[in-house]
Amino acid sequence: MMAGNHSYFMLRAIELARQGMESNSGGPFGAVVVKAGEIIGEGSNLVTSTNDPTAHAEIVAVRNACQKLGTFQLDGSVIYTSCEPCPMCLAAIYWARPERIFFGCTREDAARINFDDDFLYGELNKPIKERELPMSSLMREESLKVFKNWTEKADRTIY
């Protein structure tokens, strides 16, 4: 991909953010997934219009691209997003395995307009017992049995 295309794809992500915001589909976020110089997935934030807290622009774009390619990994792709991905989106992007991410606004920019991205990054750095949302391990031994079964499953799909 030529370096000059980066601006084109980022402008598309920004335009998706604007369109989604103006149509009241969700917050001001947009993303595109590009492979071999072609947009293979795109999305805007759909949280409020779909009542789905996971419908962030990056998640929507990754789902769209994976569906189009018929795979759960996006090797060789690049993600352009109008804002630095939140921890949920960043994890999903890592699992999709693109080769690179470009982002516009930062998590601090998002915090200035009252989005939780920066707060969530901070929460992840805290020990579990110090987080705002209480968390406790429960029935670990029983849960580990399923993990053991997974490791023994001959026909599992490794990812």
C-alpha positions in Angstrom: 0.0 0.0 0.0 1.3 3.4 -0.9 1.9 5.8 2.0 -0.3 8.4 0.3 -3.3 6.2 0.7 -3.2 6.5 4.5 -4.9 9.9 4.5 -7.6 8.6 2.1 -8.5 5.7 4.4 -8.3 7.9 7.6 -10.6 10.5 6.0 -13.1 7.7 5.3 -12.9 6.6 9.0 -13.5 10.3 10.0 -16.4 10.6 7.6 -18.0 7.5 9.0 -17.6 9.0 12.5 -19.3 12.2 11.3 -22.1 10.3 9.5 -22.9 8.1 12.5 -22.9 11.0 14.9 -25.2 13.1 12.6 -27.6 10.2 12.1 -27.7 9.6 15.8 -26.5 6.0 15.3 -24.0 6.4 18.1 -20.9 8.3 19.3 -18.5 10.2 17.0 -16.3 7.2 16.0 -15.6 5.5 12.6 -13.2 2.8 11.4 -12.2 1.0 8.2 -10.3 -2.2 7.6 -8.0 -2.1 4.5 -6.3 -5.0 2.8 -4.3 -4.8 -0.4 -5.3 -1.2 -0.8 -9.1 -2.0 -0.7 -11.6 -1.2 2.1 -12.9 -4.6 3.2 -14.8 -3.5 6.3 -16.1 -0.3 7.7 -18.2 0.8 10.6 -19.4 3.7 12.8 -20.4 3.6 16.4 -23.8 2.0 16.7 -24.0 1.7 20.5 -27.1 3.8 21.1 -29.1 2.9 18.0 -28.6 -0.9 18.5 -28.6 -0.9 22.4 -25.3 -2.8 22.1 -22.4 -1.5 24.3 -20.0 -3.5 22.1 -21.1 -1.9 18.8 -18.0 0.4 18.7 -16.8 1.5 15.2 -13.8 -0.8 15.3 -15.8 -3.8 16.4 -18.3 -3.2 13.6 -15.6 -2.8 11.0 -13.7 -5.9 12.1 -16.9 -8.0 12.1 -17.7 -6.6 8.7 -14.3 -7.4 7.3 -14.2 -10.9 8.8 -17.6 -11.7 7.4 -16.6 -10.5 4.0 -13.4 -12.5 4.0 -14.9 -15.6 5.7 -12.2 -15.7 8.3 -11.7 -14.7 12.0 -8.3 -13.2 11.4 -7.3 -10.2 9.3 -3.6 -10.9 8.5 -2.1 -8.4 6.2 -4.8 -5.7 6.9 -4.5 -2.2 8.3 -7.1 -0.6 10.6 -7.8 3.1 10.4 -9.9 4.5 13.2 -11.0 8.1 14.0 -9.9 7.6 17.7 -7.4 5.5 19.6 -9.2 2.2 20.3 -10.7 1.6 23.7 -9.4 -1.4 25.6 -12.3 -3.6 24.3 -11.6 -2.6 20.7 -7.9 -2.9 21.0 -8.2 -6.4 22.4 -10.5 -7.4 19.5 -8.1 -5.9 17.0 -5.2 -7.8 18.5 -7.2 -11.0 18.2 -8.0 -10.2 14.6 -4.2 -9.9 13.9 -4.0 -7.0 11.5 -0.5 -5.7 10.7 -1.0 -2.1 11.9 -3.4 0.5 13.4 -3.7 4.2 12.5 -5.8 6.4 14.8 -6.9 10.1 14.8 -7.9 11.4 18.2 -6.3 10.0 21.4 -8.0 8.4 24.4 -7.3 11.7 26.3 -9.2 13.6 23.6 -12.1 11.1 24.1 -12.0 11.7 27.9 -12.3 15.4 27.3 -15.7 14.9 25.7 -16.8 12.4 28.4 -16.0 9.0 27.0 -14.5 6.4 29.3 -11.6 5.1 27.2 -8.8 6.7 29.4 -10.6 5.6 32.6 -10.8 2.0 31.3 -7.1 1.9 30.4 -6.4 3.1 34.0 -8.7 0.4 35.4 -6.8 -2.3 33.5 -3.6 -1.2 35.1 -4.9 -1.6 38.7 -4.8 -4.9 40.6 -8.3 -6.6 40.5 -9.1 -5.7 44.1 -8.6 -2.0 43.5 -10.9 -1.7 40.4 -14.1 0.2 40.5 -16.1 -2.8 39.4 -15.8 -5.7 42.0 -14.4 -8.9 40.5 -14.0 -12.3 42.1 -12.9 -15.7 40.9 -15.6 -18.3 41.4 -15.6 -22.1 40.7 -12.1 -22.0 39.1 -11.5 -25.7 39.5 -14.7 -26.6 37.7 -13.9 -24.1 35.0 -10.4 -25.5 34.6 -11.9 -28.9 33.6 -13.3 -27.3 30.4 -9.9 -25.9 29.7 -8.4 -29.3 30.1 -11.0 -30.8 27.8 -10.1 -28.1 25.2 -6.4 -29.0 25.2 -7.4 -32.7 24.6 -9.9 -31.9 21.9 -8.4 -33.3 18.7 -10.6 -31.3 16.2 -10.3 -27.8 17.9 -9.5 -24.8 15.7 -6.5 -23.1 17.1 -6.6 -19.3 17.2 
